[in-house]
Amino acid sequence: MGGGSKLRGNEYGEFDHFMFITMTEKGPYFTNLMLDGIEDKNIRKEKTSTSF
């Protein structure tokens, strides 16, 4: 756990969450677990994403 974020919201891919990772034969499967539910796998929008 850890990292930094401005927490501007889901549309920017900046939110408090846990990652639930399941390993499958095809590779890992990631899920964003939030306090109020599970978010879609495409939560980060291309127009609001920035390079790190």
N, CA, C and O atoms as a Tripos MOL2 file, in Angstrom:
@<TRIPOS>MOLECULE
protein
  208   207    52     0     0
PROTEIN
NO_CHARGES

@<TRIPOS>ATOM
      1 N           0.8380   -1.1600    0.0000 N.3       1 MET1
      2 CA          0.0000    0.0000    0.0000 C.3       1 MET1
      3 C           0.8920    1.2340    0.0000 C.2       1 MET1
      4 O           1.9930    1.2270    0.5520 O.2       1 MET1
      5 N           0.4020    2.2750   -0.6200 N.am      2 GLY2
      6 CA          1.1270    3.5240   -0.6060 C.3       2 GLY2
      7 C           1.0690    4.2100   -1.9430 C.2       2 GLY2
      8 O           0.5240    3.6740   -2.9080 O.2       2 GLY2
      9 N           1.6160    5.3650   -1.9970 N.am      3 GLY3
     10 CA          1.6140    6.1480   -3.2260 C.3       3 GLY3
     11 C           1.0460    7.5270   -2.9550 C.2       3 GLY3
     12 O           0.5150    7.7940   -1.8770 O.2       3 GLY3
     13 N           1.1620    8.3970   -3.9390 N.am      4 GLY4
     14 CA          0.6450    9.7450   -3.7950 C.3       4 GLY4
     15 C          -0.3870   10.0460   -4.8530 C.2       4 GLY4
     16 O          -0.3060    9.5310   -5.9680 O.2       4 GLY4
     17 N          -1.3570   10.8750   -4.5160 N.am      5 SER5
     18 CA         -2.4070   11.2400   -5.4510 C.3       5 SER5
     19 C          -3.0710   12.5260   -4.9980 C.2       5 SER5
     20 O          -3.1620   12.7990   -3.8020 O.2       5 SER5
     21 N          -3.5330   13.3100   -5.9530 N.am      6 LYS6
     22 CA         -4.2910   14.5150   -5.6260 C.3       6 LYS6
     23 C          -5.7420   14.1890   -5.3170 C.2       6 LYS6
     24 O          -6.4920   15.0570   -4.8710 O.2       6 LYS6
     25 N          -6.1520   12.9190   -5.5520 N.am      7 LEU7
     26 CA         -7.5090   12.4380   -5.2860 C.3       7 LEU7
     27 C          -8.5710   13.3180   -5.9340 C.2       7 LEU7
     28 O          -9.5390   13.7250   -5.2920 O.2       7 LEU7
     29 N          -8.3680   13.6080   -7.2370 N.am      8 ARG8
     30 CA         -9.3250   14.4440   -7.9720 C.3       8 ARG8
     31 C         -10.5690   13.6740   -8.3980 C.2       8 ARG8
     32 O         -11.5180   14.2820   -8.8940 O.2       8 ARG8
     33 N         -10.5950   12.3720   -8.2230 N.am      9 GLY9
     34 CA        -11.7950   11.6060   -8.5230 C.3       9 GLY9
     35 C         -11.5980   10.5280   -9.5660 C.2       9 GLY9
     36 O         -10.5290   10.3970  -10.1630 O.2       9 GLY9
     37 N         -12.6710    9.7470   -9.7750 N.am     10 ASN10
     38 CA        -12.6230    8.6040  -10.6830 C.3      10 ASN10
     39 C         -12.2590    8.9900  -12.1020 C.2      10 ASN10
     40 O         -11.5150    8.2610  -12.7580 O.2      10 ASN10
     41 N         -12.7560   10.1050  -12.5950 N.am     11 GLU11
     42 CA        -12.4950   10.4780  -13.9860 C.3      11 GLU11
     43 C         -11.0190   10.7070  -14.2720 C.2      11 GLU11
     44 O         -10.5970   10.6560  -15.4280 O.2      11 GLU11
     45 N         -10.2270   10.9590  -13.2300 N.am     12 TYR12
     46 CA         -8.7770   11.1360  -13.3860 C.3      12 TYR12
     47 C          -7.9940    9.9050  -12.9470 C.2      12 TYR12
     48 O          -6.7640    9.8970  -13.0060 O.2      12 TYR12
     49 N          -8.7000    8.8670  -12.5080 N.am     13 GLY13
     50 CA         -8.0100    7.6810  -12.0160 C.3      13 GLY13
     51 C          -7.3280    7.9190  -10.6820 C.2      13 GLY13
     52 O          -6.3670    7.2290  -10.3410 O.2      13 GLY13
     53 N          -7.8170    8.8930   -9.9240 N.am     14 GLU14
     54 CA         -7.2390    9.2410   -8.6240 C.3      14 GLU14
     55 C          -8.3060    9.0720   -7.5490 C.2      14 GLU14
     56 O          -9.2080    9.8990   -7.4240 O.2      14 GLU14
     57 N          -8.1960    7.9870   -6.7670 N.am     15 PHE15
     58 CA         -9.1880    7.6950   -5.7450 C.3      15 PHE15
     59 C          -8.5880    6.7160   -4.7460 C.2      15 PHE15
     60 O          -7.6520    5.9870   -5.0750 O.2      15 PHE15
     61 N          -9.1230    6.6960   -3.5240 N.am     16 ASP16
     62 CA         -8.6890    5.7230   -2.5250 C.3      16 ASP16
     63 C          -9.3140    4.3850   -2.8630 C.2      16 ASP16
     64 O         -10.5140    4.3050   -3.1250 O.2      16 ASP16
     65 N          -8.5060    3.3310   -2.8580 N.am     17 HIS17
     66 CA         -9.0150    2.0120   -3.1960 C.3      17 HIS17
     67 C          -8.0150    0.9340   -2.7830 C.2      17 HIS17
     68 O          -6.8870    1.2240   -2.3850 O.2      17 HIS17
     69 N          -8.4520   -0.2830   -2.8890 N.am     18 PHE18
     70 CA         -7.6010   -1.4610   -2.7570 C.3      18 PHE18
     71 C          -7.6270   -2.1740   -4.0970 C.2      18 PHE18
     72 O          -8.6260   -2.1130   -4.8140 O.2      18 PHE18
     73 N          -6.5550   -2.8400   -4.4370 N.am     19 MET19
     74 CA         -6.5300   -3.6590   -5.6530 C.3      19 MET19
     75 C          -6.7070   -5.1170   -5.2470 C.2      19 MET19
     76 O          -5.9700   -5.6350   -4.4080 O.2      19 MET19
     77 N          -7.6980   -5.7730   -5.8550 N.am     20 PHE20
     78 CA         -7.8970   -7.2050   -5.6780 C.3      20 PHE20
     79 C          -7.3750   -7.8570   -6.9460 C.2      20 PHE20
     80 O          -7.9160   -7.6240   -8.0270 O.2      20 PHE20
     81 N          -6.3330   -8.6710   -6.8330 N.am     21 ILE21
     82 CA         -5.6780   -9.2600   -7.9990 C.3      21 ILE21
     83 C          -5.8470  -10.7750   -7.9590 C.2      21 ILE21
     84 O          -5.5000  -11.4290   -6.9760 O.2      21 ILE21
     85 N          -6.3880  -11.3150   -9.0450 N.am     22 THR22
     86 CA         -6.5620  -12.7500   -9.1860 C.3      22 THR22
     87 C          -5.6620  -13.2330  -10.3070 C.2      22 THR22
     88 O          -5.6850  -12.6810  -11.4080 O.2      22 THR22
     89 N          -4.8760  -14.2540  -10.0360 N.am     23 MET23
     90 CA         -4.0120  -14.8300  -11.0580 C.3      23 MET23
     91 C          -4.7860  -15.9200  -11.7960 C.2      23 MET23
     92 O          -5.3460  -16.8210  -11.1710 O.2      23 MET23
     93 N          -4.8150  -15.8360  -13.1240 N.am     24 THR24
     94 CA         -5.4740  -16.8380  -13.9520 C.3      24 THR24
     95 C          -4.4490  -17.4390  -14.9100 C.2      24 THR24
     96 O          -3.3020  -16.9950  -14.9600 O.2      24 THR24
     97 N          -4.8590  -18.4310  -15.6550 N.am     25 GLU25
     98 CA         -3.9560  -19.0330  -16.6380 C.3      25 GLU25
     99 C          -3.5790  -18.0430  -17.7430 C.2      25 GLU25
    100 O          -2.5230  -18.1680  -18.3640 O.2      25 GLU25
    101 N          -4.4510  -17.0610  -17.9790 N.am     26 LYS26
    102 CA         -4.1970  -16.0410  -19.0090 C.3      26 LYS26
    103 C          -3.4410  -14.8360  -18.4610 C.2      26 LYS26
    104 O          -3.1100  -13.9240  -19.2180 O.2      26 LYS26
    105 N          -3.1640  -14.8160  -17.1700 N.am     27 GLY27
    106 CA         -2.4680  -13.6900  -16.5520 C.3      27 GLY27
    107 C          -3.2790  -13.0980  -15.4210 C.2      27 GLY27
    108 O          -4.3120  -13.6520  -15.0470 O.2      27 GLY27
    109 N          -2.8260  -11.9730  -14.8640 N.am     28 PRO28
    110 CA         -3.5190  -11.3700  -13.7200 C.3      28 PRO28
    111 C          -4.8080  -10.6510  -14.1280 C.2      28 PRO28
    112 O          -4.9180  -10.1230  -15.2340 O.2      28 PRO28
    113 N          -5.7720  -10.6430  -13.2170 N.am     29 TYR29
    114 CA         -7.0380   -9.9250  -13.3830 C.3      29 TYR29
    115 C          -7.1380   -8.9490  -12.2280 C.2      29 TYR29
    116 O          -7.0950   -9.3580  -11.0680 O.2      29 TYR29
    117 N          -7.2720   -7.6530  -12.5300 N.am     30 PHE30
    118 CA         -7.2650   -6.5940  -11.5240 C.3      30 PHE30
    119 C          -8.6680   -6.0420  -11.3070 C.2      30 PHE30
    120 O          -9.4230   -5.8560  -12.2620 O.2      30 PHE30
    121 N          -9.0190   -5.7780  -10.0350 N.am     31 THR31
    122 CA        -10.2880   -5.1460   -9.6870 C.3      31 THR31
    123 C         -10.0090   -4.0310   -8.6980 C.2      31 THR31
    124 O          -9.2730   -4.2260   -7.7310 O.2      31 THR31
    125 N         -10.6050   -2.8400   -8.9390 N.am     32 ASN32
    126 CA        -10.4960   -1.7160   -8.0010 C.3      32 ASN32
    127 C         -11.6070   -1.8510   -6.9660 C.2      32 ASN32
    128 O         -12.7840   -1.7210   -7.3020 O.2      32 ASN32
    129 N         -11.2430   -2.1100   -5.7080 N.am     33 LEU33
    130 CA        -12.2280   -2.2240   -4.6380 C.3      33 LEU33
    131 C         -12.2890   -0.9010   -3.8830 C.2      33 LEU33
    132 O         -11.2920   -0.4230   -3.3430 O.2      33 LEU33
    133 N         -13.4830   -0.3270   -3.8620 N.am     34 MET34
    134 CA        -13.6810    0.9470   -3.1810 C.3      34 MET34
    135 C         -14.6320    0.7250   -2.0150 C.2      34 MET34
    136 O         -15.2790   -0.3200   -1.9390 O.2      34 MET34
    137 N         -14.7270    1.6820   -1.1150 N.am     35 LEU35
    138 CA        -15.6020    1.5250    0.0390 C.3      35 LEU35
    139 C         -17.0710    1.4070   -0.3610 C.2      35 LEU35
    140 O         -17.8500    0.7640    0.3430 O.2      35 LEU35
    141 N         -17.4570    2.0150   -1.4730 N.am     36 ASP36
    142 CA        -18.8670    1.9960   -1.8710 C.3      36 ASP36
    143 C         -19.1520    1.0950   -3.0640 C.2      36 ASP36
    144 O         -20.2300    1.1930   -3.6490 O.2      36 ASP36
    145 N         -18.2180    0.2130   -3.4490 N.am     37 GLY37
    146 CA        -18.4920   -0.7220   -4.5320 C.3      37 GLY37
    147 C         -17.2730   -1.0370   -5.3730 C.2      37 GLY37
    148 O         -16.1580   -0.6310   -5.0460 O.2      37 GLY37
    149 N         -17.4920   -1.7650   -6.4630 N.am     38 ILE38
    150 CA        -16.4240   -2.1550   -7.3750 C.3      38 ILE38
    151 C         -16.5350   -1.3280   -8.6440 C.2      38 ILE38
    152 O         -17.6090   -1.2500   -9.2400 O.2      38 ILE38
    153 N         -15.4460   -0.7160   -9.0600 N.am     39 GLU39
    154 CA        -15.4440    0.1400  -10.2440 C.3      39 GLU39
    155 C         -15.1540   -0.6630  -11.5040 C.2      39 GLU39
    156 O         -14.5460   -1.7320  -11.4490 O.2      39 GLU39
    157 N         -15.5940   -0.1370  -12.6300 N.am     40 ASP40
    158 CA        -15.3710   -0.7490  -13.9270 C.3      40 ASP40
    159 C         -13.8810   -0.8140  -14.2450 C.2      40 ASP40
    160 O         -13.1080    0.0230  -13.7800 O.2      40 ASP40
    161 N         -13.4740   -1.8130  -15.0430 N.am     41 LYS41
    162 CA        -12.0580   -1.9630  -15.3730 C.3      41 LYS41
    163 C         -11.5220   -0.8040  -16.1910 C.2      41 LYS41
    164 O         -10.3070   -0.6040  -16.2190 O.2      41 LYS41
    165 N         -12.3630   -0.0360  -16.8540 N.am     42 ASN42
    166 CA        -11.9430    1.1020  -17.6750 C.3      42 ASN42
    167 C         -12.1580    2.4220  -16.9510 C.2      42 ASN42
    168 O         -12.5910    3.3990  -17.5610 O.2      42 ASN42
    169 N         -11.8610    2.4610  -15.6610 N.am     43 ILE43
    170 CA        -12.1600    3.6460  -14.8570 C.3      43 ILE43
    171 C         -11.3890    4.8820  -15.3010 C.2      43 ILE43
    172 O         -11.9200    5.9920  -15.2460 O.2      43 ILE43
    173 N         -10.1620    4.7090  -15.7330 N.am     44 ARG44
    174 CA         -9.3470    5.8610  -16.1230 C.3      44 ARG44
    175 C          -9.6350    6.2130  -17.5670 C.2      44 ARG44
    176 O          -9.4870    5.3810  -18.4620 O.2      44 ARG44
    177 N         -10.0420    7.4330  -17.7860 N.am     45 LYS45
    178 CA        -10.4040    7.8920  -19.1270 C.3      45 LYS45
    179 C          -9.1750    8.4360  -19.8470 C.2      45 LYS45
    180 O          -8.3410    9.1090  -19.2420 O.2      45 LYS45
    181 N          -9.0670    8.1430  -21.1340 N.am     46 GLU46
    182 CA         -7.8990    8.5410  -21.9310 C.3      46 GLU46
    183 C          -7.7070   10.0530  -21.9110 C.2      46 GLU46
    184 O          -6.5720   10.5180  -21.8080 O.2      46 GLU46
    185 N          -8.7990   10.8460  -22.0080 N.am     47 LYS47
    186 CA         -8.6490   12.2960  -22.0960 C.3      47 LYS47
    187 C          -8.1570   12.9200  -20.7920 C.2      47 LYS47
    188 O          -7.6350   14.0350  -20.8170 O.2      47 LYS47
    189 N          -8.3040   12.2390  -19.6540 N.am     48 THR48
    190 CA         -7.8390   12.7970  -18.3880 C.3      48 THR48
    191 C          -6.5910   12.1170  -17.8560 C.2      48 THR48
    192 O          -6.0760   12.5110  -16.8100 O.2      48 THR48
    193 N          -6.0920   11.0980  -18.5590 N.am     49 SER49
    194 CA         -4.8870   10.4170  -18.0770 C.3      49 SER49
    195 C          -3.6550   11.2680  -18.3810 C.2      49 SER49
    196 O          -3.6010   11.9820  -19.3830 O.2      49 SER49
    197 N          -2.6850   11.1750  -17.5030 N.am     50 THR50
    198 CA         -1.4310   11.9110  -17.6740 C.3      50 THR50
    199 C          -0.2680   10.9500  -17.4970 C.2      50 THR50
    200 O          -0.4130    9.9190  -16.8400 O.2      50 THR50
    201 N           0.8670   11.2690  -18.0650 N.am     51 SER51
    202 CA          2.0220   10.4080  -17.8560 C.3      51 SER51
    203 C           2.6620   10.7280  -16.5330 C.2      51 SER51
    204 O           2.5930   11.8500  -16.0330 O.2      51 SER51
    205 N           3.2910    9.7060  -15.9770 N.am     52 PHE52
    206 CA          3.9460    9.8630  -14.6680 C.3      52 PHE52
    207 C           5.4160   10.0220  -14.8560 C.2      52 PHE52
    208 O           6.1510   10.1680  -13.8800 O.2      52 PHE52
@<TRIPOS>BOND
     1     1     2 1
     2     2     3 1
     3     3     4 2
     4     3     5 am
     5     5     6 1
     6     6     7 1
     7     7     8 2
     8     7     9 am
     9     9    10 1
    10    10    11 1
    11    11    12 2
    12    11    13 am
    13    13    14 1
    14    14    15 1
    15    15    16 2
    16    15    17 am
    17    17    18 1
    18    18    19 1
    19    19    20 2
    20    19    21 am
    21    21    22 1
    22    22    23 1
    23    23    24 2
    24    23    25 am
    25    25    26 1
    26    26    27 1
    27    27    28 2
    28    27    29 am
    29    29    30 1
    30    30    31 1
    31    31    32 2
    32    31    33 am
    33    33    34 1
    34    34    35 1
    35    35    36 2
    36    35    37 am
    37    37    38 1
    38    38    39 1
    39    39    40 2
    40    39    41 am
    41    41    42 1
    42    42    43 1
    43    43    44 2
    44    43    45 am
    45    45    46 1
    46    46    47 1
    47    47    48 2
    48    47    49 am
    49    49    50 1
    50    50    51 1
    51    51    52 2
    52    51    53 am
    53    53    54 1
    54    54    55 1
    55    55    56 2
    56    55    57 am
    57    57    58 1
    58    58    59 1
    59    59    60 2
    60    59    61 am
    61    61    62 1
    62    62    63 1
    63    63    64 2
    64    63    65 am
    65    65    66 1
    66    66    67 1
    67    67    68 2
    68    67    69 am
    69    69    70 1
    70    70    71 1
    71    71    72 2
    72    71    73 am
    73    73    74 1
    74    74    75 1
    75    75    76 2
    76    75    77 am
    77    77    78 1
    78    78    79 1
    79    79    80 2
    80    79    81 am
    81    81    82 1
    82    82    83 1
    83    83    84 2
    84    83    85 am
    85    85    86 1
    86    86    87 1
    87    87    88 2
    88    87    89 am
    89    89    90 1
    90    90    91 1
    91    91    92 2
    92    91    93 am
    93    93    94 1
    94    94    95 1
    95    95    96 2
    96    95    97 am
    97    97    98 1
    98    98    99 1
    99    99   100 2
   100    99   101 am
   101   101   102 1
   102   102   103 1
   103   103   104 2
   104   103   105 am
   105   105   106 1
   106   106   107 1
   107   107   108 2
   108   107   109 am
   109   109   110 1
   110   110   111 1
   111   111   112 2
   112   111   113 am
   113   113   114 1
   114   114   115 1
   115   115   116 2
   116   115   117 am
   117   117   118 1
   118   118   119 1
   119   119   120 2
   120   119   121 am
   121   121   122 1
   122   122   123 1
   123   123   124 2
   124   123   125 am
   125   125   126 1
   126   126   127 1
   127   127   128 2
   128   127   129 am
   129   129   130 1
   130   130   131 1
   131   131   132 2
   132   131   133 am
   133   133   134 1
   134   134   135 1
   135   135   136 2
   136   135   137 am
   137   137   138 1
   138   138   139 1
   139   139   140 2
   140   139   141 am
   141   141   142 1
   142   142   143 1
   143   143   144 2
   144   143   145 am
   145   145   146 1
   146   146   147 1
   147   147   148 2
   148   147   149 am
   149   149   150 1
   150   150   151 1
   151   151   152 2
   152   151   153 am
   153   153   154 1
   154   154   155 1
   155   155   156 2
   156   155   157 am
   157   157   158 1
   158   158   159 1
   159   159   160 2
   160   159   161 am
   161   161   162 1
   162   162   163 1
   163   163   164 2
   164   163   165 am
   165   165   166 1
   166   166   167 1
   167   167   168 2
   168   167   169 am
   169   169   170 1
   170   170   171 1
   171   171   172 2
   172   171   173 am
   173   173   174 1
   174   174   175 1
   175   175   176 2
   176   175   177 am
   177   177   178 1
   178   178   179 1
   179   179   180 2
   180   179   181 am
   181   181   182 1
   182   182   183 1
   183   183   184 2
   184   183   185 am
   185   185   186 1
   186   186   187 1
   187   187   188 2
   188   187   189 am
   189   189   190 1
   190   190   191 1
   191   191   192 2
   192   191   193 am
   193   193   194 1
   194   194   195 1
   195   195   196 2
   196   195   197 am
   197   197   198 1
   198   198   199 1
   199   199   200 2
   200   199   201 am
   201   201   202 1
   202   202   203 1
   203   203   204 2
   204   203   205 am
   205   205   206 1
   206   206   207 1
   207   207   208 2
@<TRIPOS>SUBSTRUCTURE
     1 MET1         2 RESIDUE 1 A MET
     2 GLY2         6 RESIDUE 1 A GLY
     3 GLY3        10 RESIDUE 1 A GLY
     4 GLY4        14 RESIDUE 1 A GLY
     5 SER5        18 RESIDUE 1 A SER
     6 LYS6        22 RESIDUE 1 A LYS
     7 LEU7        26 RESIDUE 1 A LEU
     8 ARG8        30 RESIDUE 1 A ARG
     9 GLY9        34 RESIDUE 1 A GLY
    10 ASN10       38 RESIDUE 1 A ASN
    11 GLU11       42 RESIDUE 1 A GLU
    12 TYR12       46 RESIDUE 1 A TYR
    13 GLY13       50 RESIDUE 1 A GLY
    14 GLU14       54 RESIDUE 1 A GLU
    15 PHE15       58 RESIDUE 1 A PHE
    16 ASP16       62 RESIDUE 1 A ASP
    17 HIS17       66 RESIDUE 1 A HIS
    18 PHE18       70 RESIDUE 1 A PHE
    19 MET19       74 RESIDUE 1 A MET
    20 PHE20       78 RESIDUE 1 A PHE
    21 ILE21       82 RESIDUE 1 A ILE
    22 THR22       86 RESIDUE 1 A THR
    23 MET23       90 RESIDUE 1 A MET
    24 THR24       94 RESIDUE 1 A THR
    25 GLU25       98 RESIDUE 1 A GLU
    26 LYS26      102 RESIDUE 1 A LYS
    27 GLY27      106 RESIDUE 1 A GLY
    28 PRO28      110 RESIDUE 1 A PRO
    29 TYR29      114 RESIDUE 1 A TYR
    30 PHE30      118 RESIDUE 1 A PHE
    31 THR31      122 RESIDUE 1 A THR
    32 ASN32      126 RESIDUE 1 A ASN
    33 LEU33      130 RESIDUE 1 A LEU
    34 MET34      134 RESIDUE 1 A MET
    35 LEU35      138 RESIDUE 1 A LEU
    36 ASP36      142 RESIDUE 1 A ASP
    37 GLY37      146 RESIDUE 1 A GLY
    38 ILE38      150 RESIDUE 1 A ILE
    39 GLU39      154 RESIDUE 1 A GLU
    40 ASP40      158 RESIDUE 1 A ASP
    41 LYS41      162 RESIDUE 1 A LYS
    42 ASN42      166 RESIDUE 1 A ASN
    43 ILE43      170 RESIDUE 1 A ILE
    44 ARG44      174 RESIDUE 1 A ARG
    45 LYS45      178 RESIDUE 1 A LYS
    46 GLU46      182 RESIDUE 1 A GLU
    47 LYS47      186 RESIDUE 1 A LYS
    48 THR48      190 RESIDUE 1 A THR
    49 SER49      194 RESIDUE 1 A SER
    50 THR50      198 RESIDUE 1 A THR
    51 SER51      202 RESIDUE 1 A SER
    52 PHE52      206 RESIDUE 1 A PHE
